[in-house]
Amino acid sequence: MKIESVIITNFRSIKNAVIRMHDITAIVGENNAGKTAVLRALNSVMNFKEEEENFINYRHRFAPRCNTHIRVVFTDVPQRFADKIVGGRLTIQFHYTYSSRKKQFAYLNSRNEEIVLDDTFLAELKNEIIYVYIPADRTNKDTIWEDDSILKKLVSPYVAQHTENRDTISTHVRKATEKIHSVALKNLEKEINNLYLQNKSVDFKVNFPSNIDYTVLLSSVMLSMNEYGHNYLLQEWGSGTKSLAVIAMHRANALLNKASIVLGIEEPEINLHPQGQKKFIMTLRDKRHQNETQSIFTTHSTVLVDSLKHEEIILVRRKSDNRGFVSDITQISDDFWQRNSIEEFKHYQYFNYKNSDFFFAKFIVVGESKNDCQVFEGLITPIIGNKAADISYLDSGGVCNIQYPFFLLRELRIPFVMVVDKDFFFPYLNNNKLEDSRNVNTGLPMYSTIMNHNAVLDVLFSQPQVRQEIEDANRRGYRAFFEKIKNSGIVSMNYCLEMDLSCSSQARSHYYHILHIDPANQSQQNLLISNKKAIKRIENIDQVLRSIPKSSFPESYMKIKNHIVDMINSMVTA
């Protein structure tokens, strides 16, 4: 069996969420966004006793007068549940009413009616699928013999299940204790009796429990690891190794029941170095036990996220609400590729070498190049202060790749703005070739007045009337064009980063100095044509910007900077 999806309503910080599960599913997002709530919701259905106290104490309640509802849909359901299967799926509905502190389990029949289930069915369900919730707190207590430790939970039933002659073992244990008593402890009894300072009508005996059996041996069980011939107790190892060992014990404990296993793990990357994190994902993919059908985990690790497909990611973000905040949960839909006309292979070819920290950002700036990102980061950071840590900059690597971050960020509802060159909106005048479209006097490009058709523009500006308004605004000049497009989530340079900079007379003067251009050749045309590679270098751009006052910055730089700052201030909350 597998969990296909879960619908969560009014649980902790989740108002409503519909989540599809995969063989591997990562729940990502910033701290305290509600990632753990997804794991705990599943645990509430699959292991209610573990969560009951949290319901009783209202820790799982979304808000006053709100009751919790969780629906779990299973696939690959055994035929023993045939009378409850609809369309190849088993749908379990969980309700909890806080006022009466009552829970109810039901299944949905073919008429979408809820039929109440008893504990017998739930026990039968656990014979087929087990959900194992592994919290982030994986400490020494899990590795030693204590009542609630996973070591004790694992060892005792494992011995009972795998030792056919355990009754014989118990007999041997009782005989051993009798021998200990006869050869040693009788003398202790005599010593106590002789040293007792009161009357001699009492007689001291050292007794073992009458029901003593093999389990007394287990209380001294310890788990150790051997490496390169050296043996160390597990609690003496580093926390990362210890964490993985605890996860392994939980997996082993679940396997005792020989059912399908779903692991729900909090932050498996805890104290693991990057290569260890990669190995963790590889193990989940390649060496998963045959009973282990799914792994669901929360994470803050970009290393883990980098190792996953985007459809395996559930993004959880904090969203302001009357209760303080709610969890906004998104993931890409099943028809994402087809609906957006994206080739999956090219999508991942683009993202495979990008750092996935943008999944954790509150706002994203997408530029056409690293230079664009670096320049605007330098302009924006001094203004927004501490909010700068919440901003991620993502270079598209060229105008042809803009669609990949655009559709992904849009699907996941991550606030963003894209900064593009003018040719993204309007093609170069002559056959869309830059060198054939330069003004002979300035070297600046000339553009067609008819707007491009591409994947992004056709989505943002699908109405012919809107396209016409943008074309009209462009004819009136850059300011009118910028005002018309700025609220679309995409803004444009006047030309491009280095060309716009060359339009500043002070910037040109510094370019001449930096590039050692003699006075006879000092012209904008010379910069843009003869020195077109040099003026693109980020070290030269940076030096020019540091050398001129902000009042001499290109208009496009200032408009884009101010617009992004306004968006960050309005969309990023503390």
C-alpha positions as CSV (number, residue, x, y, z in Angstrom):
1,M,0.0,0.0,0.0
2,K,0.9,3.6,-0.5
3,I,-0.3,7.0,0.6
4,E,-1.5,8.8,-2.6
5,S,-2.6,12.1,-1.0
6,V,-3.7,13.8,2.2
7,I,-6.2,16.6,2.7
8,I,-5.7,18.5,5.9
9,T,-8.2,21.0,7.3
10,N,-7.9,23.0,10.6
11,F,-4.8,21.3,12.0
12,R,-2.1,23.3,13.8
13,S,-1.2,26.1,11.3
14,I,-2.8,24.5,8.3
15,K,-6.2,25.9,7.3
16,N,-6.6,23.8,4.3
17,A,-4.1,21.8,2.2
18,V,-4.3,19.2,-0.5
19,I,-1.0,17.3,-0.8
20,R,0.1,14.6,-3.2
21,M,2.6,12.1,-2.0
22,H,5.4,10.4,-4.0
23,D,7.8,7.6,-3.2
24,I,10.1,10.3,-1.8
25,T,8.5,13.6,-0.7
26,A,10.4,16.5,0.9
27,I,8.6,19.1,2.9
28,V,10.7,22.3,2.6
29,G,10.4,25.9,3.9
30,E,11.6,28.4,6.4
31,N,11.6,27.8,10.2
32,N,8.2,27.6,11.9
33,A,6.2,27.5,8.7
34,G,4.3,24.4,9.4
35,K,6.4,21.6,7.8
36,T,6.1,19.3,10.8
37,A,2.4,19.7,10.9
38,V,2.1,17.6,7.7
39,L,4.0,14.7,9.3
40,R,1.9,15.0,12.6
41,A,-1.3,15.1,10.6
42,L,-0.5,11.7,9.1
43,N,0.6,10.4,12.5
44,S,-2.8,11.5,13.9
45,V,-4.6,9.2,11.4
46,M,-2.1,6.3,11.5
47,N,-1.1,6.4,15.1
48,F,-3.7,8.4,17.0
49,K,-2.6,7.3,20.4
50,E,0.8,9.0,19.9
51,E,-1.0,12.3,19.2
52,E,-4.1,12.0,21.5
53,E,-2.6,14.2,24.3
54,N,-1.9,17.0,21.8
55,F,-5.6,17.0,20.7
56,I,-6.8,16.9,24.3
57,N,-4.6,19.9,25.1
58,Y,-5.6,21.8,22.0
59,R,-2.0,21.8,20.6
60,H,-3.3,20.5,17.3
61,R,-6.2,22.9,17.0
62,F,-6.1,25.5,14.2
63,A,-8.2,28.1,16.0
64,P,-11.1,28.2,18.5
65,R,-14.4,26.6,17.3
66,C,-12.5,24.8,14.6
67,N,-12.5,21.0,14.4
68,T,-9.8,19.0,12.7
69,H,-10.4,17.0,9.5
70,I,-7.8,14.8,7.8
71,R,-8.4,12.7,4.8
72,V,-5.8,10.1,3.6
73,V,-6.1,8.3,0.3
74,F,-4.4,5.0,-0.2
75,T,-3.5,3.2,-3.4
76,D,-2.3,-0.4,-4.1
77,V,-4.9,-1.5,-1.6
78,P,-5.1,-5.3,-0.8
79,Q,-8.3,-7.1,-1.9
80,R,-9.1,-7.9,1.7
81,F,-10.5,-4.3,1.8
82,A,-12.4,-4.7,-1.5
83,D,-15.7,-3.7,0.0
84,K,-14.2,-0.3,0.9
85,I,-12.2,0.4,-2.3
86,V,-13.6,2.9,-4.7
87,G,-11.8,3.4,-8.0
88,G,-8.8,1.4,-6.8
89,R,-8.4,3.7,-3.7
90,L,-9.2,3.5,-0.1
91,T,-10.2,6.9,1.5
92,I,-10.0,7.2,5.3
93,Q,-11.6,10.3,6.9
94,F,-10.5,11.4,10.4
95,H,-12.5,13.9,12.4
96,Y,-11.7,15.3,15.8
97,T,-14.2,17.4,17.8
98,Y,-12.4,19.5,20.5
99,S,-15.5,20.4,22.5
100,S,-16.4,16.7,23.2
101,R,-12.8,15.5,22.8
102,K,-14.0,12.7,20.5
103,K,-12.4,11.2,17.4
104,Q,-14.1,9.5,14.5
105,F,-12.7,7.4,11.7
106,A,-14.7,6.6,8.5
107,Y,-14.2,5.5,4.9
108,L,-15.8,7.0,1.8
109,N,-18.1,4.7,-0.2
110,S,-18.9,4.9,-3.9
111,R,-21.6,7.5,-3.1
112,N,-19.0,9.6,-1.2
113,E,-20.8,8.9,2.1
114,E,-18.8,8.5,5.3
115,I,-19.1,5.0,6.9
116,V,-17.9,5.0,10.4
117,L,-15.0,2.6,11.1
118,D,-14.2,0.8,14.4
119,D,-10.9,0.0,16.0
120,T,-10.9,-3.5,14.5
121,F,-10.6,-2.1,11.0
122,L,-7.8,0.3,12.0
123,A,-5.9,-2.6,13.5
124,E,-6.3,-4.5,10.3
125,L,-5.1,-1.5,8.3
126,K,-1.9,-1.5,10.3
127,N,-1.3,-5.0,9.3
128,E,-0.9,-3.7,5.7
129,I,0.6,-0.3,6.1
130,I,2.6,1.3,9.0
131,Y,3.4,5.0,9.3
132,V,6.6,5.6,11.4
133,Y,7.0,9.2,12.7
134,I,10.6,9.9,13.6
135,P,10.9,13.3,15.4
136,A,13.9,15.6,15.1
137,D,14.9,15.0,18.7
138,R,17.0,11.9,18.3
139,T,19.2,11.8,21.4
140,N,21.1,9.4,23.6
141,K,17.9,8.2,25.2
142,D,16.9,6.5,22.0
143,T,20.1,4.5,22.0
144,I,20.0,3.1,25.5
145,W,17.6,0.8,27.4
146,E,14.8,3.1,28.6
147,D,11.0,2.6,28.7
148,D,10.3,4.9,25.7
149,S,13.5,4.4,23.8
150,I,13.4,3.0,20.3
151,L,16.1,0.5,21.3
152,K,13.8,-1.1,23.9
153,K,10.8,-0.9,21.5
154,L,12.8,-2.7,18.9
155,V,14.8,-5.4,20.8
156,S,12.0,-6.9,23.0
157,P,9.5,-7.7,20.3
158,Y,12.3,-8.7,17.9
159,V,13.6,-11.3,20.3
160,A,10.1,-12.6,21.0
161,Q,9.4,-12.8,17.3
162,H,12.6,-14.4,16.2
163,T,13.4,-16.7,19.1
164,E,11.4,-19.9,18.8
165,N,12.9,-21.5,21.9
166,R,12.5,-18.4,24.1
167,D,10.8,-20.5,26.8
168,T,13.8,-22.7,27.0
169,I,15.9,-19.6,27.3
170,S,13.8,-18.5,30.2
171,T,14.4,-21.8,31.9
172,H,18.1,-21.4,31.6
173,V,17.9,-17.9,33.0
174,R,16.0,-19.2,36.1
175,K,18.6,-21.9,36.6
176,A,21.4,-19.3,36.3
177,T,19.8,-17.2,39.0
178,E,19.4,-20.2,41.3
179,K,23.1,-20.9,40.8
180,I,24.0,-17.3,41.7
181,H,21.9,-17.6,44.8
182,S,23.4,-20.9,46.0
183,V,27.0,-20.0,45.5
184,A,27.1,-16.4,46.4
185,L,24.0,-14.7,47.7
186,K,23.4,-17.2,50.5
187,N,26.5,-15.9,52.1
188,L,25.2,-12.4,51.8
189,E,22.0,-13.4,53.6
190,K,24.1,-14.8,56.5
191,E,26.1,-11.7,56.8
192,I,23.0,-9.5,56.9
193,N,21.4,-11.8,59.5
194,N,24.5,-11.7,61.7
195,L,24.8,-8.0,61.5
196,Y,21.2,-7.2,62.2
197,L,21.0,-5.3,65.4
198,Q,17.5,-6.2,66.5
199,N,15.9,-9.5,67.6
200,K,16.7,-12.7,65.7
201,S,13.1,-13.7,65.0
202,V,13.5,-12.5,61.4
203,D,15.5,-14.1,58.6
204,F,16.7,-12.1,55.6
205,K,16.4,-13.6,52.1
206,V,17.7,-12.4,48.7
207,N,15.0,-13.2,46.2
208,F,14.6,-13.0,42.4
209,P,11.1,-12.4,40.9
210,S,9.3,-15.7,40.5
211,N,8.5,-15.0,36.9
212,I,12.0,-14.1,35.9
213,D,12.7,-14.9,32.2
214,Y,15.0,-14.1,29.3
215,T,13.9,-10.4,29.2
216,V,16.2,-9.7,32.3
217,L,19.1,-10.1,30.0
218,L,17.9,-7.4,27.7
219,S,18.1,-4.6,30.2
220,S,21.8,-4.5,29.7
221,V,21.6,-4.4,25.9
222,M,23.8,-1.8,24.4
223,L,24.2,-0.7,20.7
224,S,27.7,-0.1,19.5
225,M,29.4,0.5,16.2
226,N,32.6,-1.1,14.9
227,E,34.8,0.8,12.5
228,Y,38.3,-0.2,11.4
229,G,38.5,-2.7,14.3
230,H,37.5,-0.3,17.0
231,N,34.3,-0.7,18.9
232,Y,32.5,2.3,20.4
233,L,29.1,2.6,22.1
234,L,26.6,4.5,19.8
235,Q,26.1,7.3,22.3
236,E,29.9,8.0,22.0
237,W,29.6,8.7,18.2
238,G,28.8,12.1,16.6
239,S,25.2,13.3,16.5
240,G,24.9,12.8,12.8
241,T,25.9,9.1,12.9
242,K,23.7,8.7,16.0
243,S,20.7,10.3,14.1
244,L,21.0,7.9,11.2
245,A,21.3,4.9,13.5
246,V,18.1,5.9,15.3
247,I,16.3,6.2,11.9
248,A,17.6,2.7,11.0
249,M,16.2,1.3,14.3
250,H,12.8,2.9,13.6
251,R,12.9,1.3,10.2
252,A,13.8,-2.1,11.6
253,N,11.1,-1.8,14.2
254,A,8.5,-1.2,11.5
255,L,9.7,-4.1,9.4
256,L,8.9,-6.5,12.2
257,N,5.2,-6.2,11.2
258,K,6.0,-7.1,7.5
259,A,3.7,-4.4,6.3
260,S,4.2,-1.5,3.9
261,I,6.2,1.2,5.6
262,V,5.9,4.9,5.3
263,L,8.7,6.8,7.0
264,G,7.9,10.3,8.3
265,I,11.2,11.9,9.3
266,E,12.0,15.3,10.7
267,E,15.2,16.9,9.4
268,P,17.2,13.8,8.4
269,E,20.1,16.1,7.6
270,I,20.7,16.9,11.3
271,N,24.5,17.1,11.8
272,L,25.2,15.3,8.5
273,H,27.9,16.7,6.2
274,P,26.8,17.4,2.6
275,Q,28.1,14.2,1.2
276,G,26.4,12.3,3.9
277,Q,23.1,14.0,3.0
278,K,23.5,13.0,-0.6
279,K,24.2,9.4,0.4
280,F,21.0,9.5,2.5
281,I,18.9,10.4,-0.6
282,M,20.7,7.8,-2.7
283,T,19.9,5.2,0.0
284,L,16.3,6.1,0.0
285,R,16.2,5.7,-3.8
286,D,18.4,2.7,-4.4
287,K,18.5,0.6,-1.2
288,R,15.0,1.0,0.2
289,H,13.8,-2.2,1.8
290,Q,11.2,-4.0,-0.2
291,N,8.5,-3.2,2.4
292,E,9.4,0.4,2.5
293,T,7.2,2.1,0.1
294,Q,7.5,5.8,0.9
295,S,9.7,8.3,2.7
296,I,8.4,11.7,3.7
297,F,10.7,14.2,5.4
298,T,11.0,17.8,6.4
299,T,14.2,19.6,5.6
300,H,16.1,22.9,5.6
301,S,18.9,21.5,3.5
302,T,19.6,22.8,0.0
303,V,21.8,19.8,-0.5
304,L,18.9,17.4,-0.1
305,V,16.6,19.6,-2.2
306,D,19.2,19.7,-4.9
307,S,19.1,15.9,-5.0
308,L,15.3,15.8,-5.6
309,K,13.0,16.4,-8.5
310,H,10.7,19.4,-8.1
311,E,7.6,17.3,-8.2
312,E,8.9,15.6,-5.0
313,I,8.9,18.9,-3.1
314,I,6.2,20.3,-1.0
315,L,6.8,24.0,-0.2
316,V,5.5,25.4,3.0
317,R,5.5,29.2,3.5
318,R,4.2,31.4,6.3
319,K,1.3,33.6,5.3
320,S,-0.1,36.4,7.5
321,D,-3.6,35.7,8.8
322,N,-6.0,36.8,11.6
323,R,-4.6,34.0,13.8
324,G,-1.1,35.3,13.3
325,F,0.0,33.1,10.3
326,V,-1.2,30.2,8.3
327,S,0.8,27.6,6.4
328,D,0.6,28.2,2.6
329,I,1.3,24.8,1.1
330,T,2.1,24.4,-2.6
331,Q,3.6,21.8,-5.0
332,I,3.7,21.6,-8.8
333,S,0.7,19.9,-10.3
334,D,0.6,16.6,-12.2
335,D,0.0,18.5,-15.5
336,F,2.7,21.2,-14.8
337,W,4.8,20.2,-17.8
338,Q,2.0,19.8,-20.3
339,R,0.1,22.9,-19.1
340,N,3.1,25.2,-19.4
341,S,4.6,23.5,-22.6
342,I,7.8,22.8,-20.7
343,E,10.2,19.9,-21.6
344,E,10.9,18.2,-18.3
345,F,14.4,17.2,-19.4
346,K,15.4,20.8,-20.3
347,H,13.8,22.1,-17.1
348,Y,16.1,19.9,-15.0
349,Q,19.0,20.5,-17.3
350,Y,18.6,24.2,-16.3
351,F,18.0,23.7,-12.5
352,N,20.5,20.9,-11.9
353,Y,23.3,23.3,-11.4
354,K,21.4,25.9,-9.5
355,N,21.5,26.3,-5.7
356,S,18.1,25.5,-4.4
357,D,18.2,28.1,-1.6
358,F,15.4,30.0,-3.5
359,F,12.9,27.5,-2.1
360,F,13.5,29.0,1.3
361,A,13.5,32.6,0.3
362,K,10.7,35.1,1.0
363,F,11.4,36.9,-2.3
364,I,13.3,36.1,-5.4
365,V,15.0,38.4,-8.0
366,V,15.6,36.7,-11.3
367,G,18.1,38.2,-13.7
368,E,19.2,37.3,-17.1
369,S,22.8,37.0,-16.0
370,K,25.0,36.8,-12.9
371,N,26.1,40.4,-13.6
372,D,22.5,41.6,-13.5
373,C,21.9,39.8,-10.2
374,Q,25.1,41.1,-8.7
375,V,24.4,44.7,-9.7
376,F,20.9,44.8,-8.4
377,E,21.8,42.9,-5.2
378,G,24.4,45.7,-4.6
379,L,21.8,48.4,-5.2
380,I,19.1,46.8,-3.1
381,T,20.9,45.3,-0.1
382,P,21.9,48.6,1.6
383,I,18.3,49.8,1.6
384,I,16.4,46.8,2.9
385,G,18.7,46.0,5.8
386,N,18.1,42.7,7.6
387,K,15.5,41.7,5.0
388,A,18.4,41.1,2.6
389,A,18.9,37.7,4.2
390,D,15.4,36.7,3.0
391,I,16.1,37.5,-0.6
392,S,17.5,35.1,-3.2
393,Y,19.0,36.0,-6.5
394,L,18.7,33.6,-9.4
395,D,20.3,34.1,-12.7
396,S,18.5,32.6,-15.7
397,G,21.7,32.2,-17.7
398,G,20.1,33.9,-20.7
399,V,16.8,35.0,-22.1
400,C,16.1,31.6,-23.5
401,N,15.9,30.1,-20.0
402,I,13.5,32.7,-18.4
403,Q,10.6,30.4,-18.7
404,Y,12.0,27.8,-16.3
405,P,12.2,29.9,-13.2
406,F,9.1,31.8,-14.2
407,F,6.7,28.9,-14.4
408,L,8.1,27.1,-11.3
409,L,8.0,30.2,-9.0
410,R,4.6,31.1,-10.3
411,E,3.3,27.6,-9.7
412,L,4.7,27.5,-6.1
413,R,3.4,31.1,-5.4
414,I,6.9,32.3,-4.4
415,P,6.9,36.1,-4.7
416,F,9.4,37.2,-7.4
417,V,10.3,39.7,-10.0
418,M,12.2,39.1,-13.2
419,V,14.6,41.6,-14.7
420,V,15.1,41.2,-18.5
421,D,16.7,43.0,-21.4
422,K,14.6,44.9,-23.8
423,D,14.9,42.3,-26.5
424,F,12.8,39.9,-24.3
425,F,9.8,42.2,-25.1
426,F,10.7,43.5,-28.5
427,P,12.9,41.9,-31.1
428,Y,15.9,43.7,-32.7
429,L,14.8,45.6,-35.7
430,N,16.6,43.7,-38.5
431,N,15.9,39.9,-38.4
432,N,16.3,40.0,-34.6
433,K,20.0,40.4,-34.9
434,L,21.8,42.9,-32.7
435,E,24.7,43.7,-35.0
436,D,22.4,44.4,-37.9
437,S,20.2,46.6,-35.8
438,R,22.6,49.1,-34.2
439,N,22.2,52.9,-34.6
440,V,25.2,54.0,-36.8
441,N,25.8,57.1,-34.6
442,T,25.4,55.7,-31.0
443,G,25.9,51.9,-31.4
444,L,22.7,51.4,-29.4
445,P,20.2,48.8,-30.7
446,M,17.0,49.6,-32.5
447,Y,13.9,47.4,-31.9
448,S,10.7,46.5,-33.6
449,T,7.6,48.1,-32.4
450,I,5.7,44.8,-32.4
451,M,5.9,42.8,-29.2
452,N,7.5,39.3,-29.1
453,H,5.6,36.1,-28.7
454,N,7.2,33.7,-26.2
455,A,6.1,31.3,-23.4
456,V,6.2,33.9,-20.6
457,L,4.8,37.0,-22.5
458,D,2.0,34.9,-24.0
459,V,0.9,33.9,-20.5
460,L,1.3,37.3,-18.8
461,F,-0.2,39.3,-21.7
462,S,-2.6,37.0,-23.5
463,Q,-5.1,39.7,-24.4
464,P,-4.5,41.5,-27.8
465,Q,-5.7,44.7,-26.2
466,V,-3.1,44.5,-23.4
467,R,-0.3,43.8,-25.9
468,Q,-1.4,46.8,-27.9
469,E,-1.3,49.0,-24.8
470,I,2.3,47.8,-24.0
471,E,3.4,48.5,-27.6
472,D,1.8,52.0,-27.5
473,A,3.5,52.7,-24.1
474,N,6.9,51.6,-25.6
475,R,6.5,54.1,-28.4
476,R,6.0,56.9,-25.9
477,G,9.3,56.0,-24.2
478,Y,10.9,53.9,-21.4
479,R,9.1,55.5,-18.5
480,A,5.7,54.8,-20.0
481,F,6.7,51.3,-21.0
482,F,8.1,50.5,-17.5
483,E,5.0,51.8,-15.7
484,K,2.8,49.6,-18.0
485,I,4.6,46.3,-17.3
486,K,6.0,46.7,-13.7
487,N,3.0,45.1,-12.0
488,S,3.2,42.0,-14.1
489,G,6.1,40.5,-12.1
490,I,8.6,41.2,-14.9
491,V,10.5,44.5,-15.6
492,S,12.8,45.5,-18.4
493,M,16.0,47.4,-18.8
494,N,15.9,50.3,-21.3
495,Y,18.4,48.2,-23.4
496,C,20.5,46.0,-21.2
497,L,22.8,46.3,-18.2
498,E,26.0,47.6,-19.8
499,M,24.2,49.5,-22.6
500,D,22.1,51.4,-20.1
501,L,25.2,52.3,-18.1
502,S,26.9,53.6,-21.2
503,C,24.1,56.1,-21.6
504,S,25.4,58.0,-18.6
505,S,28.0,60.5,-19.6
506,Q,29.8,60.2,-16.3
507,A,29.8,56.4,-16.6
508,R,31.3,56.7,-20.1
509,S,34.1,58.8,-18.8
510,H,35.0,56.2,-16.2
511,Y,34.8,53.5,-18.8
512,Y,37.3,55.4,-21.0
513,H,39.7,55.7,-18.1
514,I,39.3,52.0,-17.0
515,L,39.8,50.7,-20.6
516,H,42.5,53.2,-21.5
517,I,40.7,54.5,-24.5
518,D,42.5,57.5,-26.0
519,P,40.5,60.8,-26.5
520,A,40.3,60.4,-30.3
521,N,38.3,57.2,-29.9
522,Q,36.1,58.2,-27.0
523,S,32.6,57.7,-28.1
524,Q,29.5,55.7,-27.0
525,Q,29.7,53.8,-30.3
526,N,33.3,52.8,-29.7
527,L,32.3,51.5,-26.2
528,L,29.4,49.5,-27.5
529,I,31.0,48.0,-30.6
530,S,34.8,48.0,-30.2
531,N,34.8,47.3,-26.5
532,K,31.5,45.4,-26.2
533,K,33.1,42.5,-24.2
534,A,35.1,44.8,-21.9
535,I,32.1,46.9,-20.8
536,K,30.2,43.6,-19.9
537,R,32.8,42.5,-17.4
538,I,31.4,42.7,-13.9
539,E,34.6,44.1,-12.4
540,N,34.4,47.0,-14.9
541,I,30.7,47.6,-14.3
542,D,31.3,47.5,-10.5
543,Q,34.2,50.0,-10.7
544,V,32.2,52.4,-12.8
545,L,29.2,52.3,-10.4
546,R,31.5,52.9,-7.4
547,S,33.0,55.9,-9.2
548,I,29.9,57.8,-10.1
549,P,27.3,59.4,-7.9
550,K,23.9,57.7,-7.6
551,S,22.3,60.7,-9.4
552,S,24.3,59.7,-12.5
553,F,23.0,56.1,-12.4
554,P,20.9,55.1,-15.4
555,E,17.2,55.7,-15.1
556,S,16.5,52.0,-15.6
557,Y,18.7,51.0,-12.7
558,M,16.9,53.4,-10.3
559,K,13.4,52.5,-11.5
560,I,14.1,48.8,-11.2
561,K,15.8,49.2,-7.8
562,N,13.0,51.2,-6.4
563,H,10.3,48.9,-7.7
564,I,12.0,45.8,-6.2
565,V,12.5,47.5,-2.9
566,D,8.8,48.4,-2.8
567,M,7.8,44.8,-3.6
568,I,10.1,43.5,-0.9
569,N,8.8,45.9,1.7
570,S,5.1,45.1,0.9
571,M,5.4,41.3,0.4
572,V,8.1,40.2,2.9
573,T,6.8,40.2,6.4
574,A,9.0,39.7,9.5
